[in-house]
Amino acid sequence: PDLQKVFRSVGFSVGRANERVRFLRQTYRRLAEFANDRDALLFAMQYPTGSVEGLKFFFSDAPDDGRTMQSVFYMKETDRSVEKRYENVIFVSNESFKWIVSSKNSSEYFTDYFARDGGLNFGHTTEKGHEVIARNISTALRTNWSDVVSVADRRRRR
């Protein structure tokens, strides 16, 4: 309840599904702008099983249209591409959890399924789940290494 009051005081009612989408969208954008103002990259990582396209939606010019977290989380395609001002964002997918985790082995990867109340199929990860996340981040770093080095070089020259 106290957290709800804080959110309401800044104009959000996170109890309503479409407000959560708007809140997350603004939060991600502020983080990207904060990183961009400091000539840094932002690695935005999707939650396990979620679509990276859903994460890209937060940085697109597509309207919210009252979307729910579930509709954004499992989005197949973004309505539009990522806005140019968010080119400093590198997206990290954790969709691999959809193919790795099954009903037979879910306890190896998740300690719970806390997100099910919101229609999302993931939870807090175990050590084995952490390893999957670490591999996905490592892949994103390797894939974007030239951008990481380029930013580091620019900052070093200052």
Backbone as a printed PyTorch tensor [residue, N CA C, xyz], in Angstrom:
tensor([[[  0.8040,  -1.2220,   0.0000],
         [  0.0000,   0.0000,   0.0000],
         [  0.8400,   1.2780,   0.0000]],

        [[  1.9460,   1.2780,   0.7480],
         [  2.7900,   2.4710,   0.7800],
         [  3.4170,   2.7280,  -0.5880]],

        [[  3.8380,   1.6580,  -1.2480],
         [  4.4170,   1.8020,  -2.5810],
         [  3.3670,   2.3150,  -3.5590]],

        [[  2.1510,   1.8260,  -3.4500],
         [  1.0590,   2.3210,  -4.2930],
         [  0.8790,   3.8250,  -4.1040]],

        [[  0.9700,   4.3140,  -2.8710],
         [  0.8230,   5.7440,  -2.5950],
         [  1.9270,   6.5450,  -3.2840]],

        [[  3.1460,   6.0390,  -3.2320],
         [  4.2620,   6.7270,  -3.8790],
         [  4.0120,   6.8110,  -5.3790]],

        [[  3.6250,   5.7060,  -5.9920],
         [  3.3580,   5.7090,  -7.4320],
         [  2.2070,   6.6550,  -7.7760]],

        [[  1.1550,   6.6260,  -6.9810],
         [  0.0140,   7.5160,  -7.2300],
         [  0.4380,   8.9780,  -7.1370]],

        [[  1.3680,   9.2860,  -6.2300],
         [  1.8000,  10.6740,  -6.0490],
         [  2.5230,  11.2200,  -7.2700]],

        [[  3.0800,  10.3380,  -8.1010],
         [  3.7460,  10.7870,  -9.3330],
         [  2.9160,  10.4700, -10.5730]],

        [[  1.6470,  10.1080, -10.3540],
         [  0.7380,   9.9600, -11.4820],
         [  0.5260,   8.5610, -12.0050]],

        [[  0.9590,   7.5530, -11.2690],
         [  0.7950,   6.1780, -11.7280],
         [ -0.1190,   5.4100, -10.7940]],

        [[ -0.9350,   4.5610, -11.3830],
         [ -1.7370,   3.6310, -10.6000],
         [ -1.3230,   2.2370, -11.0550]],

        [[ -0.2240,   1.7390, -10.4880],
         [  0.3570,   0.4900, -10.9730],
         [ -0.5180,  -0.7200, -10.7090]],

        [[ -1.6300,  -0.5330, -10.0520],
         [ -2.5670,  -1.6280,  -9.8750],
         [ -3.3210,  -1.9430, -11.1540]],

        [[ -3.4090,  -0.9780, -12.0770],
         [ -4.0770,  -1.1980, -13.3580],
         [ -3.0490,  -1.6650, -14.3690]],

        [[ -3.3970,  -2.6750, -15.1400],
         [ -2.4520,  -3.3130, -16.0630],
         [ -1.8430,  -2.3320, -17.0550]],

        [[ -2.6450,  -1.4530, -17.6560],
         [ -2.0900,  -0.5500, -18.6610],
         [ -1.1790,   0.5040, -18.0330]],

        [[ -1.3570,   0.8160, -16.7410],
         [ -0.4690,   1.7650, -16.0690],
         [  0.9140,   1.1470, -15.8560]],

        [[  0.9800,  -0.1490, -15.6230],
         [  2.2830,  -0.8110, -15.4560],
         [  3.1000,  -0.6930, -16.7330]],

        [[  2.4510,  -0.8600, -17.8690],
         [  3.1480,  -0.7470, -19.1530],
         [  3.6850,   0.6680, -19.3270]],

        [[  2.8600,   1.6540, -19.0490],
         [  3.2950,   3.0470, -19.1800],
         [  4.4380,   3.3580, -18.2190]],

        [[  4.3310,   2.8890, -16.9870],
         [  5.3720,   3.1060, -15.9820],
         [  6.6960,   2.4800, -16.4200]],

        [[  6.6550,   1.2210, -16.8580],
         [  7.8770,   0.5600, -17.3080],
         [  8.4690,   1.2440, -18.5330]],

        [[  7.6250,   1.6410, -19.4430],
         [  8.1020,   2.3110, -20.6510],
         [  8.8470,   3.5890, -20.2800]],

        [[  8.2740,   4.3890, -19.4150],
         [  8.9340,   5.6300, -19.0080],
         [ 10.2210,   5.3570, -18.2450]],

        [[ 10.2160,   4.3300, -17.4260],
         [ 11.4170,   3.9900, -16.6530],
         [ 12.5500,   3.5530, -17.5740]],

        [[ 12.2590,   2.6530, -18.5060],
         [ 13.2910,   2.2100, -19.4440],
         [ 13.8250,   3.3790, -20.2650]],

        [[ 12.9560,   4.2460, -20.7100],
         [ 13.3800,   5.3970, -21.5070],
         [ 14.2650,   6.3400, -20.6950]],

        [[ 13.9170,   6.5410, -19.4480],
         [ 14.7490,   7.4020, -18.6000],
         [ 16.1320,   6.8000, -18.3950]],

        [[ 16.1860,   5.4990, -18.2160],
         [ 17.4880,   4.8370, -18.0780],
         [ 18.3150,   4.9990, -19.3480]],

        [[ 17.6910,   4.8300, -20.5110],
         [ 18.4050,   4.9770, -21.7810],
         [ 18.9000,   6.4030, -21.9660]],

        [[ 18.0720,   7.3680, -21.6010],
         [ 18.4760,   8.7700, -21.7250],
         [ 19.6030,   9.1060, -20.7510]],

        [[ 19.5320,   8.5500, -19.5440],
         [ 20.5980,   8.7350, -18.5620],
         [ 21.9190,   8.1890, -19.1160]],

        [[ 21.8810,   6.9880, -19.6890],
         [ 23.0880,   6.3910, -20.2750],
         [ 23.5680,   7.2060, -21.4650]],

        [[ 22.6540,   7.6210, -22.3200],
         [ 23.0210,   8.3890, -23.5050],
         [ 23.6630,   9.7140, -23.1420]],

        [[ 23.1390,  10.3750, -22.1160],
         [ 23.7220,  11.6510, -21.6690],
         [ 25.1540,  11.4790, -21.1850]],

        [[ 25.5170,  10.2790, -20.8190],
         [ 26.8600,   9.9840, -20.3190],
         [ 27.6930,   9.2090, -21.3390]],

        [[ 27.2070,   9.1970, -22.5870],
         [ 27.8710,   8.4790, -23.6750],
         [ 28.1480,   7.0260, -23.2840]],

        [[ 27.1020,   6.3650, -22.8250],
         [ 27.2190,   4.9680, -22.4000],
         [ 26.1550,   4.1400, -23.1140]],

        [[ 26.3970,   2.8520, -23.1480],
         [ 25.4150,   1.9170, -23.6900],
         [ 24.5280,   1.4230, -22.5550]],

        [[ 23.3070,   1.1110, -22.8770],
         [ 22.3990,   0.4860, -21.9220],
         [ 22.0870,  -0.9090, -22.4330]],

        [[ 22.4150,  -1.9190, -21.6490],
         [ 22.0330,  -3.2890, -21.9740],
         [ 20.6950,  -3.5370, -21.2950]],

        [[ 19.6360,  -3.5980, -22.0880],
         [ 18.2850,  -3.8250, -21.5730],
         [ 17.9660,  -5.3090, -21.7620]],

        [[ 17.7960,  -6.0010, -20.6470],
         [ 17.5890,  -7.4490, -20.7000],
         [ 16.1450,  -7.7840, -20.4000]],

        [[ 15.5550,  -8.6010, -21.2600],
         [ 14.1830,  -9.0570, -21.0570],
         [ 14.1510, -10.1270, -19.9760]],

        [[ 13.0320, -10.2220, -19.3080],
         [ 12.8440, -11.2670, -18.3010],
         [ 12.8320, -12.6440, -18.9760]],

        [[ 13.1080, -13.7020, -18.2080],
         [ 13.0610, -15.0490, -18.7830],
         [ 11.7080, -15.3280, -19.4400]],

        [[ 11.7480, -15.9390, -20.5890],
         [ 10.6230, -16.3610, -21.4420],
         [  9.9780, -15.2120, -22.2010]],

        [[ 10.2820, -13.9700, -21.8630],
         [  9.6780, -12.8300, -22.5510],
         [ 10.3160, -12.5870, -23.9030]],

        [[  9.5840, -11.9280, -24.7620],
         [ 10.0530, -11.6060, -26.1050],
         [ 10.8960, -10.3360, -26.0730]],

        [[ 12.0490, -10.3720, -26.7120],
         [ 12.8730,  -9.1650, -26.7930],
         [ 12.1370,  -8.1060, -27.6210]],

        [[ 11.2570,  -8.5390, -28.5130],
         [ 10.4470,  -7.5810, -29.2830],
         [  9.5310,  -6.7830, -28.3470]],

        [[  9.0700,  -7.4250, -27.2910],
         [  8.2660,  -6.7130, -26.3080],
         [  9.0710,  -5.6420, -25.6020]],

        [[ 10.3270,  -5.9440, -25.3100],
         [ 11.2100,  -4.9680, -24.6850],
         [ 11.4840,  -3.8080, -25.6440]],

        [[ 11.6510,  -4.1160, -26.9150],
         [ 11.8790,  -3.0610, -27.9170],
         [ 10.6750,  -2.1260, -28.0340]],

        [[  9.4900,  -2.6520, -27.7660],
         [  8.2840,  -1.8270, -27.8110],
         [  8.4330,  -0.5970, -26.9100]],

        [[  9.0700,  -0.7620, -25.7450],
         [  9.2270,   0.3490, -24.8160],
         [ 10.0320,   1.4910, -25.4140]],

        [[ 10.8380,   1.2080, -26.4330],
         [ 11.6910,   2.2210, -27.0460],
         [ 11.2160,   2.6180, -28.4440]],

        [[ 10.0270,   2.1810, -28.8090],
         [  9.4770,   2.5120, -30.1220],
         [  8.5170,   3.6900, -29.9950]],

        [[  8.0610,   4.1800, -31.1390],
         [  7.0770,   5.2670, -31.0970],
         [  5.6510,   4.7240, -31.1770]],

        [[  5.4910,   3.4210, -31.0180],
         [  4.1580,   2.8180, -31.0310],
         [  3.3580,   3.2950, -29.8240]],

        [[  2.0820,   3.5830, -29.9990],
         [  1.2640,   4.0220, -28.8610],
         [  1.0220,   2.8730, -27.8810]],

        [[  0.8050,   3.2190, -26.6170],
         [  0.5190,   2.2100, -25.5980],
         [ -0.8050,   1.5070, -25.8570]],

        [[ -1.8160,   2.2470, -26.2830],
         [ -3.1320,   1.6800, -26.6080],
         [ -3.7130,   0.8160, -25.5070]],

        [[ -3.4060,   1.1090, -24.2520],
         [ -3.9650,   0.3330, -23.1510],
         [ -3.4630,  -1.1000, -23.0940]],

        [[ -2.2800,  -1.3450, -23.6110],
         [ -1.7200,  -2.7080, -23.6250],
         [ -1.4760,  -3.2120, -22.2100]],

        [[ -1.5840,  -4.5130, -22.0390],
         [ -1.2840,  -5.1440, -20.7610],
         [  0.1560,  -5.6220, -20.7720]],

        [[  0.6810,  -5.9130, -19.5880],
         [  2.0420,  -6.4630, -19.4920],
         [  2.1470,  -7.7510, -20.2870]],

        [[  1.1410,  -8.6000, -20.1950],
         [  1.1810,  -9.8790, -20.8970],
         [  1.2610,  -9.6760, -22.4120]],

        [[  0.4880,  -8.7300, -22.9470],
         [  0.5150,  -8.5180, -24.4020],
         [  1.8570,  -7.9470, -24.8560]],

        [[  2.4740,  -7.1050, -24.0320],
         [  3.7860,  -6.5520, -24.3890],
         [  4.8810,  -7.5880, -24.1690]],

        [[  4.7940,  -8.3100, -23.0670],
         [  5.8210,  -9.2660, -22.6770],
         [  6.0390, -10.3440, -23.7410]],

        [[  4.9570, -10.8090, -24.3480],
         [  5.0570, -11.8760, -25.3450],
         [  4.8310, -11.3790, -26.7700]],

        [[  5.0570, -10.0950, -26.9900],
         [  4.8630,  -9.4970, -28.3020],
         [  5.7540, -10.1820, -29.3410]],

        [[  5.2040, -10.4770, -30.4790],
         [  5.9720, -11.1290, -31.5530],
         [  6.7310, -10.1090, -32.4000]],

        [[  6.0930,  -8.9810, -32.6470],
         [  6.7360,  -7.9450, -33.4510],
         [  6.4510,  -6.5930, -32.8250]],

        [[  7.4090,  -5.6850, -32.9300],
         [  7.1220,  -4.3290, -32.4890],
         [  6.3300,  -3.6450, -33.5870]],

        [[  5.5000,  -2.6890, -33.2030],
         [  4.7060,  -1.9560, -34.1900],
         [  5.5900,  -1.0820, -35.0680]],

        [[  6.6340,  -0.5920, -34.4900],
         [  7.5780,   0.2590, -35.2170],
         [  8.9750,  -0.0380, -34.6910]],

        [[  9.9670,   0.4540, -35.4150],
         [ 11.3340,   0.2170, -34.9660],
         [ 11.6590,   1.1110, -33.7750]],

        [[ 12.7810,   0.8220, -33.1240],
         [ 13.2490,   1.5920, -31.9770],
         [ 13.5690,   3.0100, -32.4390]],

        [[ 13.1530,   3.9950, -31.6410],
         [ 13.4160,   5.3910, -31.9800],
         [ 14.9210,   5.6570, -32.0310]],

        [[ 15.3240,   6.5180, -32.9390],
         [ 16.7390,   6.8240, -33.1510],
         [ 17.4380,   7.2710, -31.8740]],

        [[ 16.7370,   8.0070, -31.0270],
         [ 17.3720,   8.5100, -29.8000],
         [ 17.7090,   7.3930, -28.8150]],

        [[ 17.2520,   6.1750, -29.0920],
         [ 17.5590,   5.0370, -28.2230],
         [ 18.5050,   4.0450, -28.9000]],

        [[ 19.3200,   4.5420, -29.8030],
         [ 20.2890,   3.6690, -30.4780],
         [ 21.3690,   3.1580, -29.5320]],

        [[ 21.4840,   3.7470, -28.3600],
         [ 22.4760,   3.3120, -27.3770],
         [ 21.9970,   2.1020, -26.5720]],

        [[ 20.8160,   1.5850, -26.8950],
         [ 20.2600,   0.4460, -26.1670],
         [ 20.5840,  -0.8460, -26.9110]],

        [[ 21.1500,  -1.7810, -26.1690],
         [ 21.4220,  -3.1160, -26.6960],
         [ 20.4820,  -4.0730, -25.9790]],

        [[ 19.7480,  -4.8430, -26.7520],
         [ 18.7080,  -5.7150, -26.2000],
         [ 19.2380,  -7.1190, -25.9680]],

        [[ 18.9560,  -7.6350, -24.7860],
         [ 19.4030,  -8.9720, -24.3960],
         [ 18.1630,  -9.8460, -24.2270]],

        [[ 18.1370, -10.9160, -24.9860],
         [ 16.9950, -11.8330, -24.9510],
         [ 17.2150, -12.9420, -23.9290]],

        [[ 16.1550, -13.2970, -23.2470],
         [ 16.1440, -14.4750, -22.3810],
         [ 15.0450, -15.4450, -22.8200]],

        [[ 14.6670, -15.3230, -24.0850],
         [ 13.6410, -16.2130, -24.6250],
         [ 14.0810, -17.6640, -24.5910]],

        [[ 15.3760, -17.8920, -24.5040],
         [ 15.8910, -19.2630, -24.4790],
         [ 15.2610, -20.0840, -23.3610]],

        [[ 14.8070, -19.4120, -22.3060],
         [ 14.1400, -20.1310, -21.2150],
         [ 12.9150, -20.8870, -21.7180]],

        [[ 12.2450, -20.3550, -22.7500],
         [ 11.0530, -21.0260, -23.2790],
         [ 11.3860, -22.4110, -23.8240]],

        [[ 12.5810, -22.5570, -24.3610],
         [ 12.9600, -23.8280, -24.9770],
         [ 13.6910, -24.7430, -24.0020]],

        [[ 14.3010, -24.1680, -22.9870],
         [ 15.0840, -24.9500, -22.0280],
         [ 14.2090, -25.5060, -20.9080]],

        [[ 13.2940, -24.6950, -20.4190],
         [ 12.5010, -25.0620, -19.2430],
         [ 11.2150, -25.7700, -19.6660]],

        [[ 10.9570, -26.8770, -19.0060],
         [  9.7110, -27.6170, -19.2260],
         [  9.0660, -27.9000, -17.8730]],

        [[  7.8900, -28.4630, -17.8850],
         [  7.2180, -28.7890, -16.6180],
         [  8.0170, -29.8050, -15.8130]],

        [[  8.8260, -30.6120, -16.5020],
         [  9.6110, -31.6420, -15.8130],
         [ 10.8540, -31.0870, -15.1300]],

        [[ 11.4040, -29.9860, -15.6540],
         [ 12.6610, -29.4780, -15.0910],
         [ 12.5680, -28.0430, -14.5810]],

        [[ 11.3790, -27.5010, -14.4640],
         [ 11.2360, -26.0800, -14.1120],
         [ 11.8900, -25.7260, -12.7800]],

        [[ 11.8770, -26.6430, -11.8160],
         [ 12.4800, -26.3390, -10.5110],
         [ 14.0060, -26.2420, -10.5940]],

        [[ 14.5880, -26.7200, -11.6670],
         [ 16.0330, -26.5590, -11.8600],
         [ 16.3800, -25.1190, -12.2460]],

        [[ 15.4150, -24.4010, -12.8300],
         [ 15.6710, -23.0570, -13.3490],
         [ 14.9660, -21.9410, -12.5700]],

        [[ 13.8100, -22.2630, -11.9820],
         [ 13.0410, -21.2630, -11.2530],
         [ 12.7620, -21.7340,  -9.8370]],

        [[ 12.8690, -20.8030,  -8.8840],
         [ 12.5270, -21.1330,  -7.4960],
         [ 11.0350, -20.9850,  -7.2590]],

        [[ 10.3720, -20.2340,  -8.1430],
         [  8.9420, -19.9820,  -8.0290],
         [  8.4300, -19.5350,  -9.3910]],

        [[  7.1710, -19.2590,  -9.4690],
         [  6.5530, -18.6830, -10.6560],
         [  5.7260, -17.4700, -10.2240]],

        [[  6.4040, -16.5150,  -9.5640],
         [  5.7060, -15.3680,  -8.9870],
         [  4.9530, -14.5460, -10.0300]],

        [[  5.3730, -14.5710, -11.2770],
         [  4.7620, -13.7310, -12.3070],
         [  3.4820, -14.3250, -12.8870]],

        [[  3.1530, -15.5330, -12.5070],
         [  1.9510, -16.1760, -13.0690],
         [  0.6760, -15.4000, -12.7660]],

        [[  0.6460, -14.6970, -11.6330],
         [ -0.5410, -13.9020, -11.3000],
         [ -0.8460, -12.8770, -12.3860]],

        [[  0.1930, -12.4190, -13.0620],
         [  0.0250, -11.4410, -14.1400],
         [ -0.0320, -12.0750, -15.5060]],

        [[ -0.1340, -13.4050, -15.5700],
         [ -0.2060, -14.0980, -16.8510],
         [  1.1380, -14.3040, -17.5150]],

        [[  2.2270, -14.1710, -16.7470],
         [  3.5780, -14.3190, -17.2910],
         [  4.1890, -15.6110, -16.7860]],

        [[  4.9180, -16.2900, -17.6370],
         [  5.4110, -17.6220, -17.3340],
         [  6.9000, -17.6040, -16.9630]],

        [[  7.2090, -17.0350, -15.7920],
         [  8.5850, -17.0600, -15.3010],
         [  8.5700, -16.7780, -13.8050]],

        [[  9.7280, -16.9230, -13.1890],
         [  9.8620, -16.6530, -11.7680],
         [ 11.2910, -16.2790, -11.4480]],

        [[ 11.6130, -16.2540, -10.1700],
         [ 12.9880, -16.0050,  -9.7440],
         [ 13.8340, -17.2090, -10.1470]],

        [[ 15.0440, -16.9460, -10.5940],
         [ 15.8700, -18.0330, -11.1110],
         [ 16.7620, -18.6590, -10.0420]],

        [[ 17.0860, -19.9150, -10.2870],
         [ 18.0230, -20.6650,  -9.4600],
         [ 19.4330, -20.3920,  -9.9770]],

        [[ 20.4080, -21.0460,  -9.3910],
         [ 21.7840, -20.9100,  -9.8850],
         [ 21.8760, -21.3490, -11.3530]],

        [[ 21.1950, -22.4080, -11.6940],
         [ 21.1960, -22.8810, -13.0830],
         [ 20.5190, -21.8440, -13.9950]],

        [[ 19.4620, -21.2180, -13.5060],
         [ 18.8200, -20.1410, -14.2540],
         [ 19.7300, -18.9360, -14.4030]],

        [[ 20.4790, -18.6250, -13.3470],
         [ 21.4560, -17.5240, -13.4140],
         [ 22.4880, -17.7930, -14.5020]],

        [[ 22.8930, -19.0560, -14.6430],
         [ 23.8750, -19.4130, -15.6720],
         [ 23.3340, -19.1480, -17.0680]],

        [[ 22.0590, -19.4220, -17.2850],
         [ 21.4400, -19.1490, -18.5870],
         [ 21.4620, -17.6430, -18.8500]],

        [[ 21.0850, -16.8620, -17.8490],
         [ 21.0970, -15.4030, -17.9890],
         [ 22.5150, -14.9110, -18.2840]],

        [[ 23.5050, -15.4380, -17.5650],
         [ 24.9040, -15.0370, -17.7820],
         [ 25.3520, -15.3660, -19.2070]],

        [[ 24.9590, -16.5220, -19.7210],
         [ 25.3060, -16.8780, -21.1110],
         [ 24.6580, -15.9030, -22.0940]],

        [[ 23.4110, -15.5440, -21.8290],
         [ 22.7180, -14.6210, -22.7340],
         [ 23.3620, -13.2350, -22.7170]],

        [[ 23.7660, -12.7750, -21.5350],
         [ 24.4550, -11.4820, -21.4500],
         [ 25.8120, -11.5600, -22.1390]],

        [[ 26.5150, -12.6520, -21.9190],
         [ 27.8170, -12.8440, -22.5530],
         [ 27.6930, -12.8140, -24.0730]],

        [[ 26.6740, -13.4550, -24.5950],
         [ 26.4330, -13.4440, -26.0430],
         [ 26.1840, -12.0250, -26.5360]],

        [[ 25.3640, -11.2690, -25.7930],
         [ 25.0860,  -9.8820, -26.1860],
         [ 26.3500,  -9.0330, -26.1490]],

        [[ 27.1910,  -9.2420, -25.1400],
         [ 28.4580,  -8.5000, -25.0720],
         [ 29.3630,  -8.8350, -26.2480]],

        [[ 29.5180, -10.1220, -26.5310],
         [ 30.3630, -10.5260, -27.6640],
         [ 29.8300,  -9.9870, -28.9870]],

        [[ 28.5250, -10.0740, -29.1740],
         [ 27.9040,  -9.6190, -30.4170],
         [ 28.0730,  -8.1180, -30.6050]],

        [[ 28.0870,  -7.3780, -29.5290],
         [ 28.1530,  -5.9150, -29.5890],
         [ 29.4850,  -5.3620, -29.1000]],

        [[ 30.5040,  -6.1980, -29.0950],
         [ 31.7860,  -5.8020, -28.5310],
         [ 32.3750,  -4.5630, -29.2190]],

        [[ 32.2290,  -4.4460, -30.5230],
         [ 32.7900,  -3.2750, -31.2110],
         [ 32.1280,  -1.9840, -30.7140]],

        [[ 30.8340,  -2.0210, -30.3920],
         [ 30.1600,  -0.8470, -29.8360],
         [ 30.6720,  -0.5320, -28.4360]],

        [[ 30.8910,  -1.5620, -27.6400],
         [ 31.4100,  -1.3800, -26.2790],
         [ 32.7910,  -0.7320, -26.3430]],

        [[ 33.6450,  -1.2300, -27.2160],
         [ 35.0040,  -0.6960, -27.3650],
         [ 34.9590,   0.7330, -27.8890]],

        [[ 34.0810,   0.9880, -28.8380],
         [ 33.9610,   2.3260, -29.4110],
         [ 33.5730,   3.3540, -28.3470]],

        [[ 32.6150,   3.0180, -27.5110],
         [ 32.2050,   3.9190, -26.4260],
         [ 33.3570,   4.1140, -25.4470]],

        [[ 34.0530,   3.0520, -25.1120],
         [ 35.1850,   3.1490, -24.1760],
         [ 36.2860,   4.0330, -24.7610]],

        [[ 36.5550,   3.8980, -26.0480],
         [ 37.5740,   4.7300, -26.6960],
         [ 37.1780,   6.2100, -26.6750]],

        [[ 35.9170,   6.4980, -26.9750],
         [ 35.4500,   7.9010, -26.9490],
         [ 35.6020,   8.4900, -25.5640]],

        [[ 35.2600,   7.7220, -24.5770],
         [ 35.3300,   8.2360, -23.1930],
         [ 36.7840,   8.4120, -22.7650]],

        [[ 37.6400,   7.5210, -23.1970],
         [ 39.0700,   7.6020, -22.8270],
         [ 39.7030,   8.8490, -23.4470]],

        [[ 39.2790,   9.2310, -24.6540],
         [ 39.8610,  10.3810, -25.3520],
         [ 39.4650,  11.7150, -24.7310]],

        [[ 38.4950,  11.7240, -23.8690],
         [ 38.0460,  12.9870, -23.2450],
         [ 39.0180,  13.4860, -22.2110]]])
